[in-house]
Amino acid sequence: MRISDQEMMVKTDLPFHKAPPYRTKVVEYTIPTTRQQRQEIMKKHGYSGRLLPAKYVFINMVTDSGTGAMSDRQWSAMMEGDESYFYCRSYEYFEEVAQNYTGMPYILPSHQGRSAEAPLYECLVQPGDKVPSNTHFTTTSAWSFQRGAEPVDFVEVSYFDPNDTTSQFKGGIDTEALERYFELHAEKIPLVDLVVPNNLNGGMGVSMKDIKETRRIIDKYNKRGTLLCLDIARISENAWIIKNHEEGYKDKSCAEIVREMLSYADCCHMSSKKCGLVNMGGFSAVRDKQLWYRMQPKVIRTDGYITYGGMNGRDLEALAVGLVEGVNDYYLQDRQRQVEYFANACKKRGVHILEPASSYAVYINAGKCVPHLDHTQGPATCLSAQAYIEGGFASTAMDSLQRGRIDPENPLDTSKRIKAPYELIRCAIPRRAYFEPHYDWAAECLARAMAHGTKLPAFKPIADDRPPLEISEIGLHTFFDDYEPVTPLP
Ligand code: F0G
């Protein structure tokens, strides 16, 4: 019989702060490779974590999205999946769990995060609108562009201070700038979309204070029913940061903190491939029944009926169980411990990281690790590729070369790429998948890569025969652009 949700939460004196509160039942083998093979694989597959065949990766931290291990509780719940088309039993179960998790009454399942964003953006955003955020995830800015609107990021100012290594809430929104923006454009703002935590800016946390202040600003200037929306892919992990670093939350459970964060919001969308602990899944939730009704036809048009949104009944079951496991305090404590272990393994070897380490990833400050390459030469692109050659470790380069805005007239001219505040490699940690020796080896790969110093070459974009992206899709260039080193990697 499955361990119940209640049993997973009882108080204990077991050392769950030192070792995971679970053990392994199924394992996945890695194909052994040699350095020479990895050099060939890299060259053949475009020097990017995105293009590498995953079977040749030893430690894969390209993303934490859908890459976690499900529990025995989730696998056994899947057997109970009801595959009826309309109002399957699994939907009823999932709906209740999602309502409880979010505190919102109206739920729409979707197969992943971006399909949860779709009906919201389609209903709320009109041409000429402006959509502020702390930093939109790639797909929410793409949805704004698609709707003929402009996504605008107001990044918390402390994020830009490289000497501030302790502030825990550098992922927030610059509320002063937001307020000034509302004074000018309130009638053009359909929603503010806060990403908690801020994935594209070092995975930094967002404070409860920032969420409340954003709510205050919206209420003060509201001219058209502006909504506060949270992008909650990793909200449980953000709640862990609040619990440990914001005054007044120490004694609250992360589930309570998640509900409080969402109590200030009108709606949310979730890629459940992160804190939902599933390999595929998502949902949106809203308070307003009329909005829920308006979203429904959009779901039917692309993803199926409103009770499954592109998911199987068994997927809904796994997600219902995963949402609760993913917000369990013992589990979150262990996750933070793993992230910190890896962050320290990097620091011990002289690999510069962005601090504080977030609650789900370690972001390597490649600009500092490879100082002879400037922002147009892809220091993170290079270090990430070299780390794979060193020991099969894959990560995501998020530097100015990869993510900067491109000139649509001349996409190969990198001199116009906007300089990012930091040249980052994101090492996103899959959930419940790796152990300490993996983290040590991943850090070792980065350190060995870094030790090549000035032998590490600049990268440049490669021309291909793809038609140019449409203007509204240009922000997605990072998924299609390919790069190569100007001289061979060491
Ligand atoms: N919002 C955030 C904050 C995300 O990080 C992602 C995906 C999405 C929305 C979209 O969700 O992929 O399920 O459609 N992030 C992945 C990543 C891809 O690697 O950061 P999705």
Boltz pocket constraint, residues with backbone or C-beta under 6 A from the ligand:
constraints:
  - pocket:
      binder: B
      contacts: [[A, 62], [A, 63], [A, 64], [A, 65], [A, 111], [A, 112], [A, 113], [A, 114], [A, 115], [A, 137], [A, 139], [A, 195], [A, 197], [A, 199], [A, 231], [A, 233], [A, 271], [A, 272], [A, 273], [A, 281], [A, 282]]
      max_distance: 6.0
